[in-house]
Amino acid sequence: MRLGYFTMPLHPLHRDTTETLHEDRETIIFADQLGFYDAFVGEHLTDQAENVTNSLLFLSSLIFQTKTIKLGSGTSNLSHSHPTLLASQAAMFDHLAKGRFIFGISPGALASDAEALGMLDQDRNKLFAEAIDVILAIWEREAPYNIDLPDNRFKVSTAKTSVPEIGRGYLMKPYQRPYPEIVGTVVAPHSKGVIAMGQRNFHPMSANFLSPHWLPSHWQNYAEGKASVGQVADPADWRIARTVFVTDDDSKIDSYGRSDANSPYRYYYQQMLTKMRMSNRHVIFKKHKDEDDSLVTLDRLMDELVIAGSVNQVVDQILALREQAGDFGEIVYAGMDLVDSQLGLRSMELMAHEVMPRVNDAIRHSQSKAERSSATLSDNSVTAVPA
C-alpha cells in the first residue's frame, strides 16, 4: 500500500493567507523528504478557508524543491476554464516536472465559484465531461486540429492561422505519453461517475470525508466500469483518502485528534458538516440515505472519520479499514492546519516511518498465509478416477 498526501487545504479564517500558503508548501516538501508517493492540492476561487486558487500554480512552486514525490492537481476544476487552456497548462507542468505530475480533475462543486464566474445556472457536470473529451483530443491529435465532437460546445482548430514551418498553431503535448495518470475524486455514495472512470482508465480517489461504509460502493462501480470495456479493475489504482492523526503522546490522541475546541481535526469536520448540509450533500455522513439528519452530529463524525491513536492503534485501524473497504492501492493522508506544528509534522513522520511499514508487513503476511493455504488445498485435492 502506497502513502499519499492530500490537502484542500482548510485553514481557520483568522490565519494570514501568506503564512498558510507557505505552510502548505513546506508541508509537502516535508512529505517528499519522508517518502510520500504523491501529493494532491485542491483549488477554490471563493473560499477563504480553502485558499489555494489554482492548484497547478501552487504546485509549480514545488517542482524544484522536491525530488521524488508526484505532484497532483487535487483537483483542476474543468468547468472553470476553456479546455485548451487547461490542456496546455497541464502539459507544460508535466514537462517542468519531468513526469512527476498527476492530473486530478473534477467539475468544480463550489456554488460560490460558479456564481463568481457567472455560470451558476450551468450544468457543471456536462461542462466537465465535454472539457475532458476535448483535453484528451488535443493531447492525442496533431495540428492544425479539427476538434468538433458531437454535443460538445468546445470547438478547437488552428487551421486558419497555422504555419507549421515556424511551429505556429501547435498545442503542447504532455511529457508523459499519451498523457499523465488521470485521477478523479469520488465523494457521493454509489457514484455513477466512478463507472465512467473505470471505462476510461481514469483512477478514483475516494474522499476522506466519506463515511467508510460507503467505500465498497465506489469499488463496485469502478469494477463495473472496467468490466463493461472488457478489463479487470486493479486495486492498485484505487486511492482512499483518510483523516489520520498519529502520536507518541497518548494524552493528545483525543484532545488534539478529536475533542479540543482548537483541534484542527474538529475544525475541519465542523467546516465540512456545515458545507455539506448547505449543499444538501450530507448523505455522505449517513448510515443510510434516509437516516434522520439529527443523528449526523459533529461528535459522530469525529469518531467515525478520524483515525487517531498511537502507531499500533493506527495500524490496526487502517487494516480494519482495508477489511471493510476491500483491497486498495494507496491511503492518502489528509493534511490539516498545523495548529501545533510539532504534533502535525510528527504525525506525518510516524505515518511514513512507523505505521506504513507495519501495515505493509501485515498485508504481506496475510497474502503469504492465503497463498500457503491455497497451495495446501491444491495439494490435498483428490481427483476422482473412473473405475
Phi, psi and omega in degrees: 000127178280164176241120177244179181223141177219132172226140182285325340280181181215105186242150174303145187295336183282349185282148182288133183300314180302317182297315183288324177299317179288327176298316180295323176298311182297326180294320179289324174300319177295319178300321177298316179296328181279349178095016174302144184285317182210166179218125180250141180231130180279175178212140172214150180269329194232032180236112184296327180285322181257085199258023167268115185271342178210111187293323180294320178296316179297312184293333179298333179287353183253349187304314187264005174247008174233162187244313187236337185295136175281140185252121186239133170292134188224049021222171165280125184274102191290340180283350187272344187220158172295137183299335176297320178297310183293321179300316182289318181292317180294321178298316179296318178301317181299322177292315179300321181274358182050044174092357177276054186222135172238129182268097176271132188227152173200169178290330190095104191260352187279118185297324181291331172297313181298320179296316181298330180270001179072029184228029184298330183268005182268154178278099185289332177293322177291318175303317179301310182298318179294319183295315183292327176299319181288320178302313180294323178296320177300316182288335184267336187258171180249155176299149012269008175069148173206064186270106181217080187277148180302137176055040181228123185288341185268118177246131184232121176209145169237021187299322184288331188242003184291135173228087188304323185294342175246009176082009182278138180097006182262135175255133187297139173260155182293164173295316179277132182248139001285340177192166181295165170304135179248125183239135175242133176282134181245126182245309189292138171301142178056034183304127175285335179299329182286338172296314179297325176300316178298320180295330186254006181064029166275156185249136185272145168238114179283131187295147181291339182264013174269130179303137190297335181291345176275346187301318179303333179295329178293314181295318180301317181288323177297315178297323177297316179298317178298313182298327183293342177246020174075026180240162179251128180294137179254119180304336179298338182273355183261123174255137173239118176274140178219156178265116190232138171226116178248135181215151171257014174242099186302333182291344183263351185303308183279316187293302182286326185276341186214305201260333185295144180300333180266004180298128177295333179289319178293318177300316181302310184282337171295317176297312184294320179296317178298313183293319181290324176294319180299325182263008179057040179244015186285004172301336179298340180263356189268158175288325175208161191297337182261009180297142181298136182302328185296341180277347180271092184250160178299318181298322179293320178298320180298320181289322188268334189248352178252117172273112186221142177156191174288175181305308183294323178296318180291320176304312181298321181291324178290319178294323176294322176299318179295323176296321183286315186274331191101176182294140175213162191269336186209132169262128186253114184284121183276123180284141179243167170298140182272073175303315173238102187298326180296314179292318183295314181286326176296324177300315178296319180297314179296323179298315184285317190265338184243311186290306187296320175301322180287322176300313183289327173298317180295320179295315179298318179298317180296319180293319179296320179296317179295321179294319178295320179296319179295320180294321179296315178299320180294318181294327184271358182289146182242127178263124179289132180249122181301141178289000000 
